[in-house]
Structure formats: C-alpha cells, structure tokens
Amino acid sequence: MTNWGLNLVVVLSCLELTFASASQYLKLNHSTTFESNFFNTPLNNFDEVSPTFSLKVLHTNDFCGERSCSCSLFYAGGEGEVESFVENTLFLQELASRFSCNLVYAEHRWYGESIPGMNTIDPTNYTYLTSYQAMADFERIARNFSIPNTKTIAIGGSYGGMLAAWMRLTYPGTFDGAFASSASVLYPFEEEYSDTDLYEIVSDDFEECREGIHSAFLSLRELSTSELFANIQDILGLCEAPINQVESNNTIALLQQSLTNVAQLDYPFETNFLFPLPANPVNKACELFAELGGGIAGLRNAASLTLGEKDQCIEVSLEHFHSFAPGLIDGPWAVQRCTDLVMPATVGEGNKMYLSCSEFDQNCFYAGHESQAEFCKAVYGVDEIFPNDETKKNHGGVEQFNDIGNIIFSYGSLDIWSGAGRVQNDERAAELDLIWIEGGAHHADLRGANEADPPSFAQARARETEIIGGWLA
C-alpha cells in the first residue's frame, strides 16, 4: 500500500499563467484545482529492500465534470519543478477537457521538491539519478493515480517526451499510448543522427544575421588568443576581466549559449518560460545585433535578451567551457548529461553562425572527445559515459518504437533539439504517428492555443487530438 505524505491543494488558473498575458491564451471556463501529494518511491526501484523517498505529484479530476473520469493523461516531468510543466502545457488541459480525463503531473526524482531526504540518503549521491529509475517511479505513480479499467496516455515534452516514449516501450501494460513532443529519443544511438544537427538548426533560425554573428565571434576569439582581456571586459561589459584564455573562451561559450537559448524559445508570442522573451525573439536578437552595427558589441546587445540589459555587467561564473553546453543546467541535469543522457552538439564545418570545431576546439563535442570527459570529471566528479550501453539497453530506437505502436512524435522546423529525434524519412517508422510543425520551436504544440499561432500549430494539435481520441476509443 502506498504511504502518503502531506496533502496540499494547488489552484492553477488557466487565466493566470505566468509565461504570457492571459488574453493570449485559449480560456477554459473554470480554474483548475490540482491536489498535491507526496508519493513514496524506492531510491532504487530494482532493489526490494531499498530505502524510500517522496516524489511530488499534482493531479486533478476537474475535467471529468459530474461524470466518472474515462481516461488518464500522465505527464512525465523532466529537469525542473513540476509546477512549471503544469503552467507551460495548457494543451493537456484542453485534451483532458475533451476526453474527460484524470490529469496527473509527476515530478522527476532530484528536481523540485522530489529530492532524497537528508537522514538516510545522501542528496549528493547521484547513483540512482537515471532516466530508467525515473521511468520506474512514473510507472508506480501512474498505476496509483490512473482510473481503473480505463486507458492511460503518457505525455511529455523534450526530456519528458523522451521518457513518455520510452515508458510506452518499457511498460506497455500501464501506458496505452504516448505523446512525445520534441523528444530527442535517438541520442543513445550515435549512428542514428549527426552531432552537428543542433547548431545547424540554430544557424538556420538566425539566417538573417548569422554571417555577422560569425564574424563577431571570430573577432572575440582573436581578442582572446591575443590575451586582450581588458578589451573583452570593456566591450562585453563583464563584471570582471578574464584572467586567462580559459576564462575568456568561456565568454564565447556564454554568448553562444545565450543565442542558442533564444533559438530554442523562438515562439511567435511572448513567453516567460526560462526567460522573459518577446514574440519571435530570434528576429529581435538580429535587430539588437544590427542596432549597434554588429561586431562584438552587437553580440552583447543581442545576448541582452537572456543575459540582462546591456547596462548590467555580465557575471561569467562557471569554470569550464562545457558548463555552457546547449540546454545544460548546473546540478542534477548536468550530471544526467554526463552519465545517463549525454547529448553531443558539435559545431560542424561550414556553420555560418558559430566557430566550427576546426576553428575553435572548444566547440568540438562528440563521442570520445576529451573536453567532455574532462568537464564531467572536473566539475561533477563523475565519469562521462558515451555511448551509454545501459541507456541503450533500457531505451529503444526507431524499430522498437515502430513495433510497439501508439506513439505520437511531434517536432517543429525551428526546434533545435529535433535532429536527434525526427524520424520522418525513416522507412522503419511506417507505423508511427509523426507530426511535423512548420514554424514550431521547442514543444510549441504542448503550450496551448494562442492568437499568434500560425495555422500549422492548430493543425498539429487537431491531429494529435484525433490520434489520442482513437486510442481512447
């Protein structure tokens, strides 16, 4: 029997979302009340005598109305607190309302409030922070919260989408289908994708100003190799001048990460997801770059979208170049990216925006490259593992997804993470539901309808609704 901790009630109004003005979003007729529980799960799901700790779960039956719930939608939380996923996946509430579903959001181990306790478990011990342990957690939670004798659909975006697809493979008796948005499920299989795809997509997104940005990075690298550190501090407005080339190269990494984040969040509407950004932020970044005539100063101006206004100094606090890798968050997620889900991203030859691997060795990030292993060891004290045979064993590739069926994969043309996931042209994926969203950035379809959406967004959601309705029927 499940042991429960403190019960709470969380009210999240559809009209009070924090990432955009309420008037932009499709308004449901009522506020949604989520009940919050803490669910006990083993530290090691594969050890019968393992100690336990608590995972946070938010759930609601509000969309069932006066009727009994006829299905369950289960959201697999990723590398953040569960409330942020509720706030940024309004489409799930639309689906739950359409099909009278119980709606459950589960927080991933080691994130938010779901961190092993300090008495019996050392919270710095990341041995059991893995995707397959998280999947086992989620399967336990789904069995406890799902409506008996009805179907359960796993849903997730980005890393959560990877988990949703893998849970459909691993626990088909619990999850009758999976909807994986922007899921980079091919990363464990290095032969299935190119590690230069991510930066190529970023470059394509910045087509309007990418040549000027590339030239600015060349100039910044020249200052770095010439050890003109005071000049770098002055032009970029750093809080402190670099003291060596390692630190000055980190300024290049920080600016790359900033612009890459802008590309990841290139939505046609304002957002406060990760950063407060205007609509079409890539276009805005190019405007800001040109505003100061390009160059290194233009880079700083463009980066102000995520690094703060240009009259605020920039703090470059991390010590290793790969600390600024795309999508990396200091802490548990960085550890997972070293030991569980290494996601290579190399700047390839001919990239029109960033310095290529041959131009700038720090932009080489592929299997076996020494800088990634050095980063994992120096910063987190763990051994970098890629390819990870354990991950390959626990997660499937294209053929396995095709064989199990009932999986939606959706990707957008602006989604920088789609290179290691999209399987549109793979003949082995004949039975999969693959949805391509023209003009879509990272998991844009999960965010709910918006007045600024292009027609492709509504078409994708309509198709996803139709497919899920077919599964539930």
N, C-alpha and C positions, 0 to 999 in steps of 0.2 A: 504494500500500500504506500502511496506517495505521502511524504511528510511535507507539510506546508509551513511556510514562514508567515510573516505579517501580510495581511491582505490590505490593499490600498485601492482607492478609486481615482482614476485619472480621467479628466474630462478634456478631450481634444476637439475643439470646434472646427468644423470644416471651414468656417468663415473667419478663423483666426490663425491661419497658417503663418509661420514665421518667415517663410522664404520668399514671399511675394505679397503684394497687396491683395486683399480678399476679393476685390472686384474683378481680378483677372481670372479667377478660377470658377469652374462649374460648382454651383452651390447646391448641396443636398438640402433636404427640407428640415434637417434637425442636427443638433450637435451629437457627436458620437462619444459615448461613455465607455472608456476602456477600464476594465478591472485589472489591477496589477497584483501578481502573485510571485512568490519566490519558490522555485521548484528544485527539490534536491536531486542531484545527479552525481554519479561516481566521478572522482577525479580521473580514474582510469576505467572507462566503460567496459574494458575487456578483462577486468580482474574482479572476481566475485567478492573479494574482501577489501576492496578499495575504500578509502575514506570518501566522504561526500562533501559537496559544497552547493551553493544555491545559484540558480540562474533566474534572471528576471523574465517574466512573461506578461505581456499585455494582451488582453482578449476582450471581445465584445460579441454579444448576440443581438445588438440593436437592429441589425439589418434583417432579422427574421420577423420583425413585427409581432403580431399576435400568433403567428404560426410557429410550429417547431422548425428549427433550422434543418434545411435539407442537404447541407454540404458544409465543408470546412475549407477555408483558404488559410494556408500556413505560410507565413513569411519567414524566410531564413535570414536572420540578422547577420551582418558582416562585421567589418572592422570599426565599430562605433557603438554609441549608446542606442538602445532600442527606440527611444522616443524620436530620434532624428529620422529613423526609417519610416515611422508612422507619419510624420509630418511631410515627408517627401515622396510618398507613394499613394497619392489620392486615388489613383486608378483602382487600387484594390477595394476601396470603399464603394466605388461605382460597380465593380464586379460583385461584391458581397450583396449590395442592394439589388442588383439584377437577379441574382440566383438564390437569395435568402440564405446566405452562408454565414456560419460562425467564422469570425475573423481573428486569427491568432498571430502575434508577433513574438518571436523568441530572440533573446539577446545571446550573442555568441560568448562562449567562455573567454575570460580575461579582458572583456570590454565592458564599458559602462559600470554597472553595479555587480556584474557577474564575475567577480574575481575571487579565487580561492581564499578562504579565511586565514587569518594570521596565527591561529592557535595550533592547528595540526598540519597545516600545509604552508610551505614557504611560497609566498606570492611571486618571488623572483625565479622560481623553478619552472621553466617553460617546457619541461619534458612532455607534458600532456597538452600542450597548446598546438593542436594539429587539426586539419580540416576533417579528418575521419573521426576524431574524437568528438568534434562539434556536430558532425552528422549523426552520430550515435545519440548525443544529447537531444538533438532535434527530433529524432525518431521517437524517443521516450516521451517527449513533451507532446508530440502530435498524437500519440496513442491515448494520452491522458485527456487531451482537450478536444479531440475530434468527436463529432456526433456519431453515436453507434449506428451501424447499418447504413451509413451514408459514405460518400466519397470524399477524399481529402486531396487537394491540389497543393503542391509545393510551389512557392513563388519566390524569386529573388532577383536582385539587380547587382551587376558587377560580381564581386566575390560571392555575395549571397546568391546570385544566379548560378554561379558555378556549383555551389552547394546544392541548390534546388535540383539541378540536372543530375548531379551525382547521387542525390538521395533517391531519385526515381530509379536509378540503376541498382543501388545497394539495398533499398527497402521497398520493392515494388508492392509488397503486401500492405504497406502503410500508405504509400503515396500513389494514387491512381493516375496522376499526371504531374507534369512540371512545366512551369513557365519561367524561362531563364532569359532575362533581358541583359544584353551587353555582357554576356558571360564568356570569359576567356578560357574556355574549357580545354583548349589544346596545349596550354603551357607545359604540362608534364611530358608532352610528346614533341621533342625538339625537331623531329623530322617533318612535323605537320604544319609548320609556319616559318616565317622569316623573322629573325630577331631585329630586323631593321624596319619592320612594318609600322611600329608605333610612331617613330619620328618622321616617317614618310607621310603619315596621315596628318600629323601636326603641321608639317611643311605645306601640304596641300590646303589645309584650313587657312593658313596665313598667306595664301598665294599673292594677295595684293601688296604685301610689304616684305616678303621673305628674303628677297635678294639684299635689300637694305639692312635687314637684321643680320644676315650672314656677314656682311661687310663690317658691321659694328662689332660682332663677336671676334672677327679677325683682328680688329684694332685693339680690342680689350686684351686678347691673348698676347699681342705684341707688347703692350704695356707690362703685362705680367712677366713675360720672358726677359724683358729689359729691367725688371725689378723697379719700375717706377711706381712704387706702391702709394706714395703720397698723391700722385696724379689720379690713381684709381679711386682713392678715397674721396678726392675732391669732386671728380666728375660724377661718381655714383652716389655721393652723399652718404658714405659709410660712417657708422658711429666711430669706428676705429680703423686706422690704416692696416692693411695686411702686413705681416712681418716677414713673410717668405712666399715663395711661389705656390706652396700648398694652399695657403690661405687666399692668395689672390685668385688661384684657379677655382676655389670654392665660390668666389663671387660670380664666376661664369656659370657654375652649376646652379646657383641660386636663381639667377636670371632665366636660365633655361627652364628650371622647374616652374617659375612663375608663369612664363608664357605657355608652357605645356598645360598647366592648370587652367589657364584661360581657354585653351582649345578644348579641354575635357568638358568644360561647362559652357560651351558655345550654344546656349539656348536662345530662342527668339523672344524671350521675355526676361524681365528682371528676376534675379534669384538671390537668395541669401544662403544657398547651400554651399558650405565650406567657406565661401567668401561672398560679401555683398557685391554683386556684379550687375552691370546694366544689360539690357537686351542686346543680343548679338555682340558679345564682348570682344571677339576677335576683330571685328570691324573697328570697334572703339580703340583697341590696342594699336591698330595700324594708324588710326587718326592721331593718337597720342605720340606715336613714334615720329610721324611726319611733322607734328606740331613744333618740335624743336630741331627740325632739319635732319632727323635721323641721327646716325652715329651713336656713340656710347651714351650720350645724354638722352637721346631718343629711346634707347633701351630702358634706361631708368624711368623715363616718363611712361612708357608702355607698361612696365612692371608695377607701376603705382597702383594698378587695378587690384593686385593681390598683396603688395608689399607696403601699402600705405602711401599717403600723399608725399609728393616729392620734397616737401619742406620738413619731412620727418626723416631722421637718419635711419639707415638700414643696419640691423644687427646681424652679422654672419656668425652664428654661434656654434654650428656643428663643425667637427674637425675633419671629416672625411668626405671626399667628393661624392661617393655613392650614397651619402646621407640625403642627397638631394635628388635621388632617382625618382622617376615618374611614379606618382601615386604612393610614395613611401611616407609613412607616418612614424615618427620616432616612438619606440616602445614595442609592445607586443606584435604589431603588424610588421615592423621591420624584422623581428625575429622570425615570424612566419615566412617572410620573403627570403630569409636565409636558409631555413631548414625544411620548409614544407611546400611553399609555392614560389620558388624562385622564378621571377618573370624578367628574362633578359630584354634589354632595349638598347640596341646599338645604333649609333648614327652612321648610316651607310654612305658609301661613296656616291657623290653626286647630290647629296641632300642640299637643297637650295636655301636652308634656313640656319641650321646649326653646323658647327665644325664637325667634319666627318671623323671617324675613328682613326684614319690615317693622318689627319691634320692635328688631331688632339687626342692623345692616347686615353685620357680620362673618359672619353665618350665611347670607349670600347667596353661593352658589357654583354658577354656571351659565355657559353659553356666553357669552363676551364680557364677563363681569363683571370689572371692573378689579382686584379684590383678588387673584384667582388669578394673573393675568398678572404683577402686582407681586411676588407671592410667588416665582414661578419665577425672575424676573429678579434679585430682591434676594438670595435665599438660595442659588440654584444657578447663576446667571449664564446661564440658558437661556431661550429664548422659549417661552411657553406656546402650544400649538397645539391648538385645539379648535374645530370638529371637525377631526380629522387625516385629510386626504384620502388620505395614504399608507396609513394603517391601514385605511381603508375599502376601498382597492384590494386590500390583501393579505388581508383577512379578510371572511368572508361574513356575511350576515344570514339571516333565517328561511328565505327561499325557497331560498337556496343550500344550507343545511343539509338542507332537505327533499328537494331534488333528489339530493344525493349519498347520503343514507340511511346506515344502520348507525351511528347516533349515539344514545346514551342521554343525556338531560339529566335530572338529578335536583335537586330543590330542596325545602327544608323550610319549614314555615309560620312558623318563628321565624328564618329565615335573613335577616339584614338586607341581604344583597347580592343577594337573588333578584329584586328589582324590575327590574333591567336584564338579566335572563336568562330569566325564566319566560315560556314561550310556550304555556301550557296552553290558552288560549282563542283561539289564533290559527289561523284556518282554513287558513292557508298551511303549517301544520306537520302536516298529516294523516299523513305517512309517518314522523314522528319518534317515538321512544320517550320519552315524558315521564312522569316519576315524581315524584309529589307526596308528601312525607313529613310527615304531621301530627305536630306537636311536634318537628320536626327543626331544629336550629340548623345553623351553617355546616358543610357537607360532613360531617354526622354519619354518613352511611352508609359512608364510607370508613374509619371508625375501628375497625370490627370489633365483634363481638357483645359485649354487656355485660349483666350481670344486671339492671341498672336500665333497660334499653331498653324503651320502650313497644312494643306489637305492631307498630306501623307501621314501625319500623326493620327488624325481621326480614322483614316483608312486602316492603319495598323491596329489601333485599339478595337475597331469593329471586327476585324478578322480574328484577333486574339479572343474577343468575347465569343465569337461564333464557335471557335475551336473548343474553348473551355466548356461552353454550353453543350456541345456534342459529347464531351467526355462525361459530364454530369448527367446527361440524359440516359 
